[in-house]
Amino acid sequence: MNQPTSRMLTRVKAVYLYIREKGTVSTTELADEFGTTDRTIQRDLNVLAYNGLVDSPVRGRWKITNKKVNIS
């Protein structure tokens, strides 16, 4: 796996764990926490949403789903 892909996957995992810890968070809050742009965080959230791990019931606010996750 190349370096940018590894870095992105590490960040996606960290974003998921952050949302799980905080409950419901905004895209901007995540961008501030991880020192990235809103667009970068949106791409990460799209990966998580595609895999059924997060949901945005209110535009721009994210929470985890009830899908079982094995974090290694």
Phi, psi and omega per residue, in radians:
M1 nan 2.367 -3.109
N2 -1.394 2.871 -3.029
Q3 -1.033 -0.845 3.137
P4 -1.063 -0.663 3.131
T5 -1.165 -0.746 3.117
S6 -1.083 -0.752 3.134
R7 -1.117 -0.721 3.138
M8 -1.145 -0.771 -3.138
L9 -1.132 -0.646 3.079
T10 -1.112 -0.723 3.139
R11 -1.194 -0.713 3.125
V12 -1.056 -0.755 3.101
K13 -1.093 -0.757 3.129
A14 -1.120 -0.676 3.097
V15 -1.087 -0.809 3.122
Y16 -1.024 -0.824 -3.125
L17 -1.125 -0.637 3.109
Y18 -1.124 -0.794 3.127
I19 -1.112 -0.722 3.129
R20 -1.063 -0.671 -3.131
E21 -1.283 -0.724 -3.025
K22 -1.536 -0.364 -3.079
G23 1.700 -1.871 3.120
T24 -1.868 2.280 -3.112
V25 -2.352 2.803 3.115
S26 -1.687 2.799 3.088
T27 -1.047 -0.742 -3.135
T28 -1.135 -0.706 3.086
E29 -1.049 -0.732 3.109
L30 -1.146 -0.746 3.123
A31 -1.066 -0.735 3.107
D32 -1.130 -0.769 -3.106
E33 -1.103 -0.689 -3.060
F34 -1.737 0.024 3.072
G35 1.131 0.664 3.128
T36 -2.205 -3.139 3.083
T37 -1.470 2.819 3.058
D38 -1.011 -0.654 -3.108
R39 -1.141 -0.715 3.105
T40 -1.094 -0.798 3.113
I41 -1.096 -0.673 3.129
Q42 -1.074 -0.705 3.089
R43 -1.102 -0.729 3.107
D44 -1.099 -0.753 3.132
L45 -1.137 -0.610 3.085
N46 -1.089 -0.677 3.085
V47 -1.092 -0.819 -3.133
L48 -1.139 -0.724 -3.141
A49 -1.170 -0.703 3.112
Y50 -1.024 -0.612 -3.140
N51 -1.570 0.123 3.060
G52 1.273 0.411 -3.074
L53 -1.688 -0.439 3.092
V54 -2.330 2.819 -3.131
D55 -2.509 2.653 3.099
S56 -2.140 1.467 -3.122
P57 -1.194 -0.461 3.072
V58 -2.125 2.284 -3.046
R59 -0.874 2.167 3.086
G60 1.466 -0.020 3.111
R61 -2.028 2.298 -3.023
W62 -2.134 2.533 3.058
K63 -2.518 2.794 3.119
I64 -1.386 2.782 3.084
T65 -1.666 -3.127 3.114
N66 -1.526 0.096 -3.123
K67 -1.112 2.330 3.119
K68 -1.173 2.381 -3.119
V69 -2.272 2.330 3.047
N70 -1.827 1.818 -3.092
I71 -1.645 2.153 3.124
S72 -2.053 nan nan
